Amino acid sequence: MEDLEAKVLSAVLEDKQIHVLLQANPNSLFRTHGDVWEFIRGYYENNMSLPPSSLVVEKFRDFEPVKEVGLGDAAFIQSSSMRPSGPFQ
């Protein structure tokens, strides 16, 4: 199974549309790649653009971008992971 966090971050980097993730207030969602998310967000805030994937990989050796993933996948992941579960939906 592919790493869900890496898939979401890869989709954001690929499509250059960080607003999809920022709308979800994802700071507490990233458990294994929180440092990668903080770097991407900080880079965006300072440069008003997203870092190239190669820079993220260079800085974080444990991050492997998922190939062939895009915004549609990120939006789906975001909506399904943010949805409450259980009997009180």
VOGU-3710 file (C-alpha; in Angstrom, 3 decimals, decimal comma):
1> medleakvls> 0,000/0,000/0,000  1,334/3,402/-0,927  1,930/5,998/1,751  -1,222/8,144/1,867  0,640/11,201/3,154  3,202/10,958/0,352  0,376/10,610/-2,153  -1,344/13,788/-0,940  1,899/15,786/-0,847  2,893/14,480/-4,280
11> avledkqihv> -0,455/15,566/-5,731  0,003/19,062/-4,306  3,534/19,330/-5,691  2,494/17,957/-9,082  -0,536/20,193/-9,574  0,909/23,274/-7,832  -2,391/23,836/-6,046  -1,597/24,034/-2,363  -4,884/25,801/-1,604  -6,668/22,441/-1,720
21> llqanpnslf> -4,629/21,290/1,240  -4,550/24,634/3,068  -8,356/24,711/3,149  -8,313/21,493/5,167  -6,000/22,893/7,877  -3,791/19,797/7,582  -1,131/20,584/10,208  -2,227/17,768/12,516  -2,938/15,268/9,732  0,640/14,545/8,736
31> rthgdvwefi> 2,188/12,102/11,178  5,074/10,652/9,172  5,667/13,567/6,795  4,861/16,544/9,028  8,338/17,935/8,465  7,882/17,689/4,692  4,521/19,483/4,896  6,003/22,266/7,054  8,812/22,746/4,535  6,411/22,877/1,566
41> rgyyennmsl> 4,085/25,281/3,359  6,953/27,509/4,527  8,493/27,547/1,059  5,121/28,558/-0,384  4,622/31,321/2,194  8,076/32,757/1,471  8,123/32,366/-2,308  4,438/32,285/-3,329  5,224/29,149/-5,315  5,747/25,516/-4,474
51> ppsslvvekf> 9,175/23,917/-4,340  10,159/21,512/-7,086  9,804/17,879/-6,086  13,543/17,417/-6,561  14,257/19,985/-3,825  11,855/18,271/-1,418  13,467/14,878/-2,111  16,946/16,352/-1,669  16,009/17,849/1,691  13,986/14,865/2,948
61> rdfepvkevg> 15,583/11,563/1,956  12,669/9,583/3,406  10,125/11,291/1,114  9,418/9,474/-2,130  6,966/11,273/-4,417  4,200/9,091/-5,794  4,120/9,113/-9,573  0,982/9,709/-11,624  -1,036/11,317/-8,895  -2,847/14,616/-9,327
71> lgdaafiqss> -5,314/17,044/-7,843  -8,271/14,749/-8,367  -6,565/12,210/-6,146  -5,658/14,830/-3,539  -9,198/16,194/-3,431  -10,588/12,687/-3,038  -8,108/11,837/-0,303  -8,784/15,117/1,475  -12,558/14,734/1,391  -12,537/11,096/2,455
81> smrpsgpfq> -10,004/11,584/5,259  -11,762/14,656/6,643  -15,203/13,066/6,733  -16,408/12,097/10,206  -16,940/8,399/10,703  -19,183/6,464/12,988  -22,894/6,566/13,800  -23,083/10,375/14,143  -22,063/11,323/10,561
//
